[in-house]
Amino acid sequence: MDGAFVADAYLALASALRGLSAARERGDILMATLVDFSARAHLFREAQGSGIGASDQRRARGLVGILADDPAVVDALVAKHERGLHNLLVALRAYLDDHAALCREVGDLYTAAWLRYQSAGPGTDPCEQLRASAPGTLGADAREQVCVPSIAACLLDHEHVYGGCRREARRRKALVAGACAGLGPERMHAAAEEWRRTPDGWREVAGFVLSVAESLGGGAP
């Protein structure tokens, strides 16, 4: 297992990380929108008088303002937000499917790196410093040798990214399930805070992988 394979492994992992980052950004926007829609839907249901006391209904109607004077308008707003919540949950489930596919991609990369190491033979030093060819400073045609992480570091970085990805996928799936169960506004805000939490050490490892890819000509981190 030489430096060229390690370089290719980091470039592929960096590409997968960029896909995960884009997916996470989309998921973050969807969850933030869901929290906003959920809070407004809750307010309009209270103004409608759905399952609450008269004092709570008056408070909600005061917050809604002049729109609360027309029950038909309030009913229409409730229906609109119910449809919006349904559509957002559908989009979040689609995001979870995309995230799961990206996690499988990272898992495949980890498996490929591990199998390649296993096939290298007993004489391979997993901690050996390696070098690989990369575009030089004088242009794409001018190649130069750069240092790349050892085999051991490469495998550990793949393992960390894959493990973090899987943990995040499980956590976010549970949070979407809670949203489907109809959490109230306060619990939805708490769920959104939990949603934005990144796996331990994720930023550090992701940043390192992307910086290695950049040094190999794989784009900016």
N, CA, C and O of each residue as an XYZ file, in Angstrom:
884
protein
N       0.868     -1.196      0.000
C       0.000      0.000      0.000
C       0.898      1.238      0.000
O       1.610      1.490      0.972
N       0.865      2.011     -1.091
C       1.791      3.111     -1.213
C       1.093      4.454     -1.026
O      -0.109      4.533     -0.773
N       1.918      5.528     -1.165
C       1.382      6.864     -0.966
C       0.299      7.223     -1.960
O      -0.612      7.982     -1.630
N       0.380      6.688     -3.184
C      -0.623      7.007     -4.200
C      -2.008      6.525     -3.779
O      -3.007      7.212     -3.990
N      -2.052      5.330     -3.179
C      -3.360      4.840     -2.742
C      -3.899      5.678     -1.589
O      -5.088      5.998     -1.562
N      -3.042      6.036     -0.638
C      -3.474      6.876      0.469
C      -3.982      8.214     -0.051
O      -4.996      8.728      0.421
N      -3.265      8.778     -1.034
C      -3.698     10.059     -1.617
C      -5.077      9.922     -2.250
O      -5.954     10.759     -2.032
N      -5.267      8.856     -3.040
C      -6.574      8.637     -3.678
C      -7.668      8.434     -2.631
O      -8.796      8.895     -2.806
N      -7.324      7.733     -1.528
C      -8.300      7.488     -0.472
C      -8.747      8.803      0.174
O      -9.932      8.988      0.451
N      -7.802      9.710      0.412
C      -8.152     11.002      1.005
C      -8.950     11.868      0.036
O      -9.874     12.568      0.451
N      -8.609     11.830     -1.239
C      -9.361     12.611     -2.223
C     -10.807     12.128     -2.308
O     -11.733     12.934     -2.402
N     -10.997     10.808     -2.276
C     -12.356     10.255     -2.335
C     -13.131     10.585     -1.063
O     -14.316     10.915     -1.118
N     -12.454     10.493      0.088
C     -13.123     10.810      1.355
C     -13.489     12.285      1.424
O     -14.553     12.640      1.930
N     -12.609     13.149      0.915
C     -12.913     14.579      0.900
C     -14.125     14.875      0.020
O     -14.956     15.714      0.367
N     -14.226     14.185     -1.122
C     -15.385     14.370     -1.996
C     -16.666     13.953     -1.282
O     -17.686     14.635     -1.380
N     -16.611     12.832     -0.566
C     -17.784     12.381      0.190
C     -18.137     13.367      1.298
O     -19.314     13.606      1.566
N     -17.121     13.939      1.940
C     -17.365     14.926      3.004
C     -18.050     16.171      2.460
O     -18.918     16.743      3.120
N     -17.666     16.589      1.265
C     -18.320     17.757      0.669
C     -19.796     17.446      0.391
O     -20.665     18.296      0.581
N     -20.062     16.229     -0.055
C     -21.454     15.828     -0.261
C     -22.237     15.808      1.043
O     -23.390     16.236      1.088
N     -21.606     15.305      2.113
C     -22.250     15.291      3.429
C     -22.501     16.702      3.939
O     -23.547     16.979      4.525
N     -21.532     17.598      3.715
C     -21.689     18.979      4.164
C     -22.863     19.650      3.461
O     -23.651     20.351      4.095
N     -22.979     19.436      2.147
C     -24.094     20.021      1.396
C     -25.423     19.448      1.871
O     -26.411     20.172      1.992
N     -25.442     18.148      2.140
C     -26.674     17.517      2.625
C     -27.033     18.030      4.015
O     -28.205     18.270      4.305
N     -26.023     18.199      4.880
C     -26.279     18.709      6.226
C     -26.862     20.112      6.169
O     -27.776     20.445      6.924
N     -26.325     20.937      5.265
C     -26.833     22.299      5.135
C     -28.310     22.275      4.722
O     -29.125     23.031      5.250
N     -28.634     21.405      3.780
C     -30.037     21.286      3.350
C     -30.913     20.803      4.510
O     -32.012     21.318      4.718
N     -30.429     19.825      5.255
C     -31.189     19.324      6.393
C     -31.380     20.372      7.473
O     -32.444     20.448      8.086
N     -30.345     21.188      7.712
C     -30.434     22.257      8.714
C     -31.507     23.280      8.332
O     -32.277     23.730      9.180
N     -31.547     23.639      7.050
C     -32.547     24.604      6.583
C     -33.953     24.029      6.737
O     -34.870     24.723      7.176
N     -34.114     22.767      6.375
C     -35.431     22.127      6.492
C     -35.890     22.067      7.952
O     -37.053     22.340      8.248
N     -34.979     21.710      8.864
C     -35.364     21.613     10.273
C     -35.712     22.984     10.837
O     -36.684     23.112     11.582
N     -34.935     24.013     10.496
C     -35.227     25.367     10.977
C     -36.589     25.833     10.465
O     -37.349     26.467     11.196
N     -36.889     25.518      9.217
C     -38.186     25.890      8.649
C     -39.311     25.119      9.327
O     -40.389     25.660      9.570
N     -39.048     23.850      9.629
C     -40.055     23.036     10.313
C     -40.377     23.612     11.686
O     -41.544     23.682     12.073
N     -39.351     24.022     12.421
C     -39.567     24.600     13.753
C     -40.411     25.869     13.650
O     -41.319     26.082     14.453
N     -40.107     26.707     12.661
C     -40.862     27.946     12.469
C     -42.318     27.656     12.113
O     -43.232     28.253     12.682
N     -42.530     26.742     11.172
C     -43.891     26.374     10.777
C     -44.656     25.743     11.934
O     -45.844     26.001     12.124
N     -43.951     24.907     12.706
C     -44.598     24.226     13.824
C     -45.082     25.223     14.869
O     -46.185     25.081     15.396
N     -44.258     26.243     15.176
C     -44.643     27.251     16.157
C     -45.859     28.041     15.682
O     -46.779     28.302     16.458
N     -45.859     28.421     14.400
C     -46.994     29.184     13.881
C     -48.248     28.332     13.793
O     -49.345     28.815     14.074
N     -48.103     27.074     13.406
C     -49.261     26.178     13.340
C     -49.878     26.008     14.725
O     -51.099     25.993     14.880
N     -49.002     25.878     15.738
C     -49.482     25.735     17.113
C     -50.270     26.974     17.544
O     -51.320     26.867     18.177
N     -49.747     28.146     17.191
C     -50.422     29.393     17.542
C     -51.793     29.487     16.862
O     -52.778     29.850     17.505
N     -51.860     29.165     15.577
C     -53.133     29.245     14.865
C     -54.141     28.219     15.377
O     -55.343     28.484     15.401
N     -53.649     27.039     15.789
C     -54.572     26.038     16.368
C     -55.145     26.562     17.678
O     -56.329     26.374     17.956
N     -54.314     27.218     18.485
C     -54.812     27.781     19.740
C     -55.811     28.903     19.478
O     -56.820     29.014     20.173
N     -55.529     29.738     18.469
C     -56.484     30.793     18.123
C     -57.801     30.200     17.625
O     -58.868     30.795     17.774
N     -57.695     29.038     17.044
C     -58.876     28.321     16.556
C     -59.662     27.717     17.720
O     -60.853     27.427     17.604
N     -58.955     27.534     18.860
C     -59.600     26.950     20.032
C     -59.503     25.452     20.098
O     -60.318     24.802     20.753
N     -58.499     24.884     19.417
C     -58.378     23.426     19.351
C     -57.807     22.857     20.650
O     -56.602     22.930     20.892
N     -58.678     22.294     21.479
C     -58.266     21.571     22.677
C     -57.646     22.403     23.767
O     -56.852     21.873     24.544
N     -57.969     23.700     23.873
C     -57.392     24.549     24.927
C     -58.503     25.321     25.623
O     -59.640     25.363     25.152
N     -58.157     25.930     26.750
C     -59.118     26.716     27.507
C     -59.341     28.085     26.887
O     -58.621     28.504     25.980
N     -60.358     28.774     27.399
C     -60.739     30.077     26.847
C     -59.634     31.114     27.027
O     -59.409     31.931     26.134
N     -58.933     31.093     28.178
C     -57.888     32.099     28.409
C     -56.723     31.913     27.434
O     -56.180     32.890     26.918
N     -56.338     30.652     27.183
C     -55.263     30.389     26.230
C     -55.680     30.787     24.823
O     -54.872     31.272     24.031
N     -56.964     30.570     24.527
C     -57.435     30.950     23.202
C     -57.398     32.476     23.032
O     -57.016     32.976     21.974
N     -57.794     33.208     24.073
C     -57.748     34.671     23.990
C     -56.320     35.166     23.807
O     -56.067     36.085     23.029
N     -55.385     34.546     24.534
C     -53.987     34.933     24.398
C     -53.510     34.702     22.969
O     -52.864     35.564     22.373
N     -53.832     33.535     22.426
C     -53.412     33.206     21.066
C     -54.051     34.144     20.056
O     -53.403     34.578     19.103
N     -55.334     34.458     20.268
C     -56.016     35.358     19.338
C     -55.404     36.764     19.377
O     -55.351     37.461     18.364
N     -54.946     37.160     20.566
C     -54.288     38.446     20.685
C     -52.977     38.482     19.919
O     -52.615     39.508     19.343
N     -52.260     37.352     19.912
C     -51.008     37.278     19.178
C     -51.231     37.236     17.668
O     -50.457     37.804     16.897
N     -52.284     36.564     17.266
C     -52.600     36.480     15.838
C     -53.047     37.839     15.304
O     -52.780     38.173     14.150
N     -53.727     38.622     16.144
C     -54.166     39.958     15.745
C     -55.495     39.957     15.015
O     -56.370     39.137     15.292
N     -55.636     40.882     14.080
C     -56.913     41.101     13.414
C     -57.380     39.894     12.619
O     -58.576     39.741     12.371
N     -56.455     39.036     12.217
C     -56.837     37.838     11.468
C     -57.750     36.932     12.285
O     -58.579     36.208     11.735
N     -57.586     36.982     13.613
C     -58.384     36.115     14.484
C     -59.865     36.486     14.476
O     -60.694     35.705     14.943
N     -60.215     37.673     13.950
C     -61.622     38.090     13.913
C     -62.434     37.291     12.902
O     -63.663     37.267     12.969
N     -61.765     36.652     11.985
C     -62.468     35.871     10.960
C     -62.108     34.396     11.133
O     -61.007     33.995     10.755
N     -63.007     33.571     11.696
C     -62.723     32.150     11.923
C     -62.325     31.415     10.647
O     -61.505     30.497     10.681
N     -62.918     31.827      9.511
C     -62.588     31.151      8.252
C     -61.122     31.368      7.879
O     -60.467     30.468      7.355
N     -60.611     32.581      8.156
C     -59.205     32.880      7.869
C     -58.304     32.031      8.765
O     -57.310     31.468      8.304
N     -58.659     31.944     10.047
C     -57.862     31.136     10.977
C     -57.874     29.675     10.542
O     -56.837     29.012     10.557
N     -59.049     29.169     10.155
C     -59.145     27.783      9.684
C     -58.259     27.562      8.462
O     -57.588     26.537      8.350
N     -58.262     28.538      7.542
C     -57.447     28.416      6.333
C     -55.955     28.419      6.669
O     -55.171     27.688      6.064
N     -55.570     29.258      7.649
C     -54.170     29.313      8.054
C     -53.731     28.013      8.722
O     -52.619     27.533      8.499
N     -54.613     27.453      9.537
C     -54.302     26.161     10.157
C     -54.092     25.103      9.077
O     -53.121     24.348      9.120
N     -55.010     25.053      8.105
C     -54.904     24.062      7.033
C     -53.629     24.260      6.217
O     -52.960     23.294      5.850
N     -53.298     25.531      5.937
C     -52.091     25.830      5.164
C     -50.844     25.355      5.891
O     -49.948     24.770      5.283
N     -50.789     25.606      7.182
C     -49.610     25.212      7.939
C     -49.557     23.699      8.146
O     -48.469     23.129      8.219
N     -50.695     23.048      8.239
C     -50.700     21.587      8.322
C     -50.117     20.988      7.045
O     -49.337     20.037      7.100
N     -50.494     21.545      5.899
C     -49.926     21.057      4.630
C     -48.432     21.336      4.574
O     -47.647     20.501      4.123
N     -48.045     22.539      5.044
C     -46.625     22.882      5.049
C     -45.812     21.940      5.920
O     -44.718     21.522      5.539
N     -46.347     21.605      7.093
C     -45.653     20.678      7.983
C     -45.510     19.305      7.338
O     -44.463     18.665      7.432
N     -46.577     18.866      6.684
C     -46.519     17.563      6.002
C     -45.436     17.566      4.929
O     -44.645     16.627      4.843
N     -45.396     18.613      4.114
C     -44.412     18.692      3.030
C     -42.982     18.762      3.572
O     -42.067     18.169      3.000
N     -42.796     19.491      4.679
C     -41.466     19.583      5.277
C     -41.004     18.238      5.830
O     -39.830     17.888      5.714
N     -41.916     17.494      6.424
C     -41.559     16.174      6.946
C     -41.217     15.220      5.812
O     -40.310     14.398      5.940
N     -41.936     15.324      4.709
C     -41.611     14.504      3.535
C     -40.205     14.845      3.034
O     -39.422     13.953      2.707
N     -39.889     16.153      2.975
C     -38.565     16.591      2.531
C     -37.475     16.133      3.499
O     -36.381     15.762      3.072
N     -37.768     16.156      4.793
C     -36.785     15.705      5.780
C     -36.535     14.203      5.663
O     -35.402     13.750      5.823
N     -37.580     13.432      5.387
C     -37.373     11.988      5.183
C     -36.515     11.741      3.945
O     -35.667     10.848      3.944
N     -36.734     12.532      2.890
C     -35.906     12.399      1.684
C     -34.457     12.761      1.995
O     -33.529     12.119      1.502
N     -34.268     13.802      2.823
C     -32.912     14.168      3.247
C     -32.261     13.013      4.009
O     -31.091     12.704      3.781
N     -33.006     12.378      4.908
C     -32.461     11.259      5.675
C     -32.027     10.128      4.753
O     -31.002      9.491      4.994
N     -32.805      9.870      3.690
C     -32.424      8.835      2.721
C     -31.115      9.210      2.015
O     -30.238      8.368      1.824
N     -30.998     10.484      1.633
C     -29.774     10.948      0.974
C     -28.583     10.841      1.925
O     -27.493     10.425      1.531
N     -28.808     11.224      3.185
C     -27.736     11.167      4.187
C     -27.295      9.725      4.407
O     -26.103      9.448      4.531
N     -28.256      8.813      4.455
C     -27.927      7.397      4.645
C     -27.111      6.870      3.466
O     -26.185      6.081      3.655
N     -27.449      7.305      2.248
C     -26.702      6.875      1.069
C     -25.262      7.385      1.121
O     -24.330      6.668      0.758
N     -25.086      8.628      1.576
C     -23.743      9.185      1.706
C     -22.942      8.464      2.779
O     -21.736      8.264      2.634
N     -23.612      8.075      3.853
C     -22.939      7.299      4.910
C     -22.471      5.948      4.375
O     -21.379      5.481      4.699
N     -23.319      5.329      3.547
C     -22.916      4.052      2.941
C     -21.708      4.245      2.027
O     -20.827      3.388      1.962
N     -21.673      5.369      1.327
C     -20.527      5.673      0.460
C     -19.248      5.778      1.284
O     -18.211      5.234      0.903
N     -19.326      6.480      2.417
C     -18.157      6.592      3.293
C     -17.769      5.218      3.829
O     -16.585      4.894      3.917
N     -18.769      4.409      4.186
C     -18.498      3.057      4.667
C     -17.800      2.210      3.619
O     -16.903      1.432      3.943
N     -18.207      2.355      2.366
C     -17.552      1.620      1.278
C     -16.100      2.062      1.117
O     -15.219      1.238      0.871
N     -15.851      3.376      1.259
C     -14.482      3.881      1.157
C     -13.617      3.328      2.301
O     -12.462      2.955      2.095
N     -14.188      3.282      3.492
C     -13.470      2.750      4.653
C     -13.147      1.272      4.446
O     -12.035      0.824      4.722
N     -14.137      0.521      3.955
C     -13.929     -0.906      3.709
C     -12.843     -1.125      2.658
O     -11.985     -1.993      2.816
N     -12.883     -0.331      1.582
C     -11.887     -0.473      0.521
C     -10.481     -0.184      1.041
O      -9.539     -0.901      0.703
N     -10.328      0.852      1.854
C      -9.021      1.193      2.412
C      -8.513      0.091      3.335
O      -7.337     -0.270      3.310
N      -9.425     -0.436      4.150
C      -9.028     -1.489      5.088
C      -8.621     -2.763      4.349
O      -7.616     -3.385      4.694
N      -9.401     -3.157      3.330
C      -9.077     -4.364      2.572
C      -7.765     -4.200      1.814
O      -6.991     -5.148      1.687
N      -7.521     -2.988      1.309
C      -6.259     -2.741      0.600
C      -5.083     -2.860      1.558
O      -4.032     -3.384      1.191
N      -5.252     -2.382      2.765
C      -4.195     -2.515      3.773
C      -3.971     -3.981      4.133
O      -2.831     -4.427      4.262
N      -5.057     -4.724      4.294
C      -4.943     -6.135      4.649
C      -4.236     -6.939      3.566
O      -3.550     -7.919      3.857
N      -4.408     -6.519      2.315
C      -3.782     -7.251      1.209
C      -2.330     -6.846      0.983
O      -1.650     -7.440      0.146
N      -1.846     -5.849      1.712
C      -0.495     -5.345      1.493
C       0.585     -6.275      2.031
O       1.750     -6.162      1.651
N       0.203     -7.189      2.910
C       1.182     -8.135      3.415
C       1.696     -7.772      4.796
O       1.545     -6.630      5.230
N       2.306     -8.731      5.496
C       2.740     -8.521      6.890
C       3.895     -7.542      7.039
O       4.116     -7.020      8.132
N       4.639     -7.280      5.963
C       5.789     -6.395      6.092
C       5.452     -4.924      6.028
O       6.344     -4.085      6.155
N       4.183     -4.584      5.833
C       3.791     -3.186      5.698
C       3.788     -2.492      7.055
O       3.189     -2.987      8.010
N       4.454     -1.356      7.138
C       4.470     -0.568      8.367
C       3.322      0.455      8.301
O       3.390      1.395      7.509
N       2.272      0.287      9.118
C       1.122      1.183      9.023
C       1.422      2.612      9.456
O       0.663      3.527      9.135
N       2.516      2.812     10.178
C       2.850      4.163     10.666
C       3.923      4.846      9.814
O       4.381      5.936     10.159
N       4.320      4.229      8.724
C       5.359      4.797      7.870
C       4.884      6.093      7.205
O       3.764      6.169      6.700
N       5.742      7.095      7.215
C       5.443      8.339      6.511
C       5.516      8.089      5.011
O       6.481      7.501      4.523
N       4.497      8.534      4.280
C       4.409      8.261      2.848
C       4.441      9.557      2.046
O       4.239     10.647      2.581
N       4.700      9.409      0.745
C       4.708     10.552     -0.151
C       3.897     10.193     -1.393
O       3.782      9.028     -1.774
N       3.339     11.233     -2.010
C       2.536     11.025     -3.212
C       2.739     12.191     -4.160
O       3.185     13.266     -3.760
N       2.406     11.965     -5.416
C       2.559     12.999     -6.424
C       1.375     13.957     -6.378
O       0.233     13.534     -6.197
N       1.655     15.267     -6.544
C       0.607     16.290     -6.526
C       0.991     17.389     -7.507
O       2.163     17.534     -7.851
N      -0.005     18.171     -7.962
C       0.320     19.282     -8.864
C       1.292     20.249     -8.201
O       1.151     20.575     -7.023
N       2.273     20.700     -8.965
C       3.265     21.613     -8.433
C       2.809     23.055     -8.488
O       1.738     23.366     -9.011
N       3.611     23.904     -7.958
C       3.257     25.328     -7.911
C       3.405     26.002     -9.271
O       2.926     27.119     -9.466
N       4.076     25.318    -10.225
C       4.298     25.906    -11.544
C       3.245     25.493    -12.566
O       3.371     25.804    -13.751
N       2.200     24.789    -12.109
C       1.140     24.391    -13.028
C       0.826     22.918    -12.918
O       1.538     22.160    -12.259
N      -0.275     22.515    -13.588
C      -0.743     21.140    -13.478
C       0.255     20.136    -14.048
O       0.311     18.992    -13.595
N       1.045     20.558    -15.043
C       1.997     19.637    -15.662
C       3.249     19.429    -14.822
O       3.987     18.465    -15.029
N       3.485     20.318    -13.887
C       4.663     20.212    -13.021
C       4.263     19.495    -11.738
O       3.619     20.079    -10.867
N       4.653     18.213    -11.628
C       4.292     17.418    -10.453
C       5.397     17.507     -9.402
O       6.563     17.738     -9.721
N       5.011     17.321     -8.163
C       5.980     17.278     -7.074
C       5.522     16.274     -6.036
O       4.341     15.935     -5.962
N       6.448     15.808     -5.249
C       6.155     14.837     -4.201
C       5.804     15.565     -2.903
O       6.541     16.445     -2.458
N       4.687     15.195     -2.309
C       4.258     15.801     -1.044
C       4.031     14.700     -0.019
O       3.752     13.553     -0.369
N       4.154     15.064      1.235
C       3.900     14.108      2.315
C       2.404     13.866      2.463
O       1.600     14.793      2.358
N       2.042     12.620      2.707
C       0.646     12.267      2.993
C       0.622     11.478      4.303
O       1.643     10.922      4.706
N      -0.528     11.425      4.967
C      -0.609     10.693      6.233
C      -0.267      9.210      6.068
O      -0.313      8.658      4.969
N       0.068      8.602      7.168
C       0.380      7.172      7.156
C      -0.877      6.344      6.909
O      -1.994      6.860      6.950
N      -0.680      5.067      6.654
C      -1.806      4.154      6.470
C      -2.684      4.137      7.717
O      -3.912      4.163      7.628
N      -2.030      4.093      8.890
C      -2.792      4.046     10.145
C      -3.668      5.285     10.297
O      -4.838      5.186     10.666
N      -3.089      6.460     10.008
C      -3.859      7.705     10.113
C      -5.004      7.725      9.107
O      -6.108      8.171      9.419
N      -4.734      7.240      7.903
C      -5.771      7.187      6.867
C      -6.956      6.332      7.317
O      -8.111      6.733      7.176
N      -6.657      5.156      7.858
C      -7.729      4.268      8.319
C      -8.497      4.883      9.488
O      -9.724      4.797      9.544
N      -7.768      5.504     10.422
C      -8.433      6.125     11.568
C      -9.346      7.275     11.134
O     -10.442      7.437     11.671
N      -8.895      8.068     10.165
C      -9.727      9.170      9.684
C     -10.984      8.648      8.994
O     -12.069      9.198      9.182
N     -10.843      7.600      8.207
C     -12.020      6.989      7.572
C     -12.984      6.453      8.629
O     -14.197      6.639      8.534
N     -12.419      5.782      9.640
C     -13.258      5.220     10.700
C     -14.003      6.321     11.452
O     -15.183      6.176     11.772
N     -13.303      7.424     11.733
C     -13.921      8.509     12.491
C     -15.053      9.155     11.700
O     -16.127      9.418     12.242
N     -14.807      9.412     10.414
C     -15.844     10.025      9.584
C     -17.047      9.084      9.458
O     -18.193      9.522      9.560
N     -16.784      7.803      9.238
C     -17.879      6.841      9.081
C     -18.682      6.703     10.375
O     -19.913      6.689     10.353
N     -17.969      6.602     11.507
C     -18.669      6.481     12.788
C     -19.499      7.708     13.107
O     -20.642      7.591     13.550
N     -18.926      8.901     12.883
C     -19.665     10.137     13.134
C     -20.878     10.259     12.243
O     -21.943     10.696     12.680
N     -20.714      9.870     10.989
C     -21.819      9.924     10.029
C     -22.970      9.020     10.473
O     -24.133      9.418     10.416
N     -22.650      7.827     10.907
C     -23.688      6.877     11.338
C     -24.398      7.359     12.599
O     -25.619      7.254     12.711
N     -23.625      7.890     13.549
C     -24.249      8.390     14.777
C     -25.185      9.557     14.476
O     -26.283      9.643     15.026
N     -24.741     10.448     13.603
C     -25.585     11.583     13.252
C     -26.843     11.127     12.529
O     -27.922     11.674     12.755
N     -26.712     10.134     11.663
C     -27.872      9.629     10.928
C     -28.912      9.050     11.891
O     -30.107      9.299     11.735
N     -28.462      8.284     12.879
C     -29.396      7.701     13.861
C     -30.075      8.788     14.683
O     -31.281      8.736     14.925
N     -29.282      9.781     15.115
C     -29.834     10.853     15.954
C     -30.854     11.677     15.183
O     -31.930     11.979     15.699
N     -30.527     12.036     13.967
C     -31.452     12.861     13.183
C     -32.711     12.080     12.791
O     -33.799     12.650     12.717
N     -32.562     10.804     12.546
C     -33.742      9.988     12.247
C     -34.702      9.971     13.436
O     -35.918     10.057     13.263
N     -34.143      9.860     14.653
C     -34.979      9.877     15.861
C     -35.646     11.239     16.044
O     -36.792     11.312     16.488
N     -34.941     12.311     15.709
C     -35.521     13.652     15.856
C     -36.652     13.881     14.857
O     -37.647     14.522     15.197
N     -36.522     13.377     13.645
C     -37.607     13.488     12.668
C     -38.806     12.669     13.122
O     -39.950     13.089     12.946
N     -38.549     11.499     13.708
C     -39.644     10.688     14.229
C     -40.386     11.442     15.331
O     -41.613     11.376     15.409
N     -39.643     12.162     16.189
C     -40.280     12.958     17.233
C     -41.110     14.084     16.653
O     -42.194     14.383     17.154
N     -40.604     14.718     15.590
C     -41.359     15.788     14.940
C     -42.646     15.242     14.324
O     -43.685     15.901     14.351
N     -42.568     14.049     13.776
C     -43.766     13.413     13.201
C     -44.810     13.130     14.282
O     -46.010     13.104     14.008
N     -44.339     12.920     15.505
C     -45.263     12.625     16.603
C     -45.961     13.869     17.127
O     -46.836     13.775     17.988
N     -45.577     15.050     16.608
C     -46.268     16.284     16.981
C     -45.759     16.926     18.255
O     -46.545     17.227     19.153
N     -44.449     17.141     18.345
C     -43.886     17.814     19.513
C     -44.386     19.248     19.594
O     -44.640     19.880     18.569
N     -44.527     19.764     20.812
C     -44.912     21.154     21.008
C     -43.762     22.088     20.675
O     -42.640     21.629     20.461
N     -44.023     23.412     20.626
C     -43.000     24.386     20.227
C     -41.713     24.317     21.043
O     -40.619     24.369     20.482
N     -41.839     24.198     22.382
C     -40.631     24.190     23.213
C     -39.776     22.970     22.923
O     -38.554     23.075     22.812
N     -40.410     21.817     22.800
C     -39.664     20.597     22.518
C     -39.115     20.600     21.092
O     -38.066     20.015     20.825
N     -39.829     21.263     20.176
C     -39.321     21.371     18.813
C     -38.054     22.225     18.777
O     -37.108     21.908     18.057
N     -38.038     23.312     19.557
C     -36.836     24.145     19.622
C     -35.664     23.357     20.220
O     -34.528     23.488     19.763
N     -35.944     22.542     21.239
C     -34.898     21.713     21.830
C     -34.394     20.684     20.815
O     -33.198     20.403     20.745
N     -35.318     20.127     20.032
C     -34.938     19.164     19.002
C     -34.058     19.825     17.940
O     -33.117     19.214     17.434
N     -34.375     21.077     17.610
C     -33.575     21.799     16.613
C     -32.160     22.033     17.116
O     -31.205     21.938     16.345
N     -32.015     22.340     18.412
C     -30.683     22.517     18.994
C     -29.893     21.209     18.916
O     -28.710     21.209     18.577
N     -30.553     20.110     19.230
C     -29.901     18.801     19.161
C     -29.550     18.453     17.715
O     -28.512     17.847     17.449
N     -30.411     18.837     16.797
C     -30.189     18.570     15.370
C     -28.886     19.212     14.888
O     -28.142     18.608     14.116
N     -28.615     20.428     15.342
C     -27.438     21.159     14.860
C     -26.129     20.686     15.487
O     -25.053     21.073     15.031
N     -26.206     19.870     16.510
C     -24.983     19.402     17.167
C     -24.201     18.476     16.241
O     -24.772     17.562     15.645
N     -22.892     18.710     16.119
C     -22.057     17.875     15.274
C     -21.417     16.765     16.108
O     -21.196     16.945     17.306
N     -21.116     15.620     15.491
C     -20.454     14.541     16.227
C     -19.128     15.011     16.817
O     -18.473     15.894     16.263
N     -18.742     14.424     17.931
C     -17.496     14.812     18.611
C     -16.301     14.687     17.662
O     -16.089     13.649     17.037
N     -15.536     15.764     17.573
C     -14.328     15.738     16.763
C     -14.552     15.823     15.270
O     -13.599     15.756     14.493
N     -15.818     15.970     14.854
C     -16.130     15.947     13.425
C     -15.433     17.083     12.671
O     -14.807     16.858     11.635
N     -15.549     18.294     13.196
C     -14.971     19.441     12.483
C     -13.463     19.298     12.321
O     -12.913     19.627     11.270
N     -12.797     18.808     13.362
C     -11.347     18.690     13.308
C     -10.919     17.672     12.252
O     -10.039     17.944     11.435
N     -11.554     16.494     12.276
C     -11.174     15.450     11.328
C     -11.551     15.852      9.907
O     -10.761     15.676      8.979
N     -12.757     16.392      9.734
C     -13.196     16.822      8.404
C     -12.262     17.892      7.851
O     -11.890     17.855      6.678
N     -11.885     18.845      8.704
C     -10.978     19.895      8.264
C      -9.625     19.344      7.844
O      -9.027     19.808      6.873
N      -9.146     18.344      8.589
C      -7.852     17.741      8.244
C      -7.935     16.999      6.918
O      -7.050     17.141      6.074
N      -8.981     16.216      6.725
C      -9.151     15.461      5.475
C      -9.201     16.406      4.283
O      -8.559     16.162      3.262
N      -9.965     17.484      4.416
C     -10.089     18.445      3.320
C      -8.766     19.161      3.047
O      -8.453     19.472      1.898
N      -7.986     19.424      4.104
C      -6.699     20.081      3.905
C      -5.718     19.150      3.187
O      -4.939     19.601      2.347
N      -5.752     17.853      3.513
C      -4.916     16.882      2.801
C      -5.300     16.850      1.320
O      -4.439     16.851      0.440
N      -6.622     16.820      1.063
C      -7.097     16.796     -0.323
C      -6.639     18.045     -1.071
O      -6.259     17.966     -2.239
N      -6.673     19.193     -0.404
C      -6.237     20.422     -1.051
C      -4.753     20.351     -1.417
O      -4.356     20.786     -2.499
N      -3.939     19.806     -0.521
C      -2.504     19.706     -0.792
C      -2.215     18.769     -1.963
O      -1.149     18.833     -2.576
N      -3.198     17.882     -2.269
C      -3.053     16.948     -3.382
C      -3.729     17.452     -4.651
O      -3.818     16.736     -5.649
N      -4.206     18.701     -4.597
C      -4.855     19.267     -5.769
C      -6.341     18.971     -5.848
O      -6.949     19.067     -6.914
N      -6.929     18.604     -4.694
C      -8.335     18.211     -4.688
C      -9.285     19.331     -4.347
O     -10.408     19.057     -3.924
N      -8.890     20.587     -4.510
C      -9.815     21.705     -4.252
C      -9.633     22.281     -2.866
O      -8.980     21.693     -2.004
N     -10.234     23.458     -2.672
C     -10.135     24.150     -1.378
C     -10.954     23.445     -0.337
O     -11.998     22.890     -0.681
N     -10.540     23.427      0.953
C     -11.296     22.767      2.025
C     -12.542     23.526      2.376
O     -13.292     23.108      3.258
